[in-house]
């Protein structure tokens, strides 16, 4: 379902993360260049323009990250550069 090498914004049961899909296997999704999105700000604007451009967003890069598909609520393609700095 997820395209390897593409970036997505994931809403999980207890938090949100954005990152590039590297592998999907055994109910797990391995991401690179990932960031925890502590606060997305206005989600529609953040998805349109990128989380870094949203004034009230809070971002914490985590690097490599593995998420459980069982915790996944939904996902949206993320067509922007992935965040690299804490905001």
Secondary structure, 3 states (H helix, E strand, C coil): CCCCCCEEEEEECCCEEEEEEEEEECCEEEEEEEEEEEECCCHHHHHHHCHHHCCCCEEEEEEEEEEEHHHEEEEEECCCCCCCCCC
